[in-house]
Amino acid sequence: MSLYSDNEPYPIDEVIQVLEQRLVAIQCEIDNFTKMTAGLRKNEQLETSFYTTKKHLEMMRKRKQELGD
């Protein structure tokens, strides 16, 4: 599911919730990968996804504040 694939607006609270859940899921994947490789390797794709999602979450929180919710 992509929040950005159509032109319909989503309630900002729901967008924030989905992004928070996505961050938790990505962090779990990163932790599992780290355990599997004994911390010797990093998964750049997962880390990039984590930081991109985190940036989107921060933008949505900032936007929510601007709207006064």
CORBEL-V861842 format. One record per pair of residues at least 12 apart in sequence whose C-alpha atoms are under 8 Angstrom apart, sorted by the first residue. I is the first residue (numbers start at 1). J is the second residue. D is the distance in whole Angstrom. If there is no record, write none. Layout:
BEGIN
((I/J/D) (I/J/D))
END
This chain:
BEGIN
((3/15/7) (12/60/7) (12/64/7) (15/60/8) (16/57/6) (16/60/6) (16/61/7) (19/53/7) (19/54/8) (19/56/8) (19/57/6) (20/57/7) (22/53/8) (23/50/6) (23/53/7) (23/54/7) (26/46/7) (26/49/8) (26/50/6) (27/50/7) (29/46/8) (30/43/7) (30/46/6) (30/47/7))
END
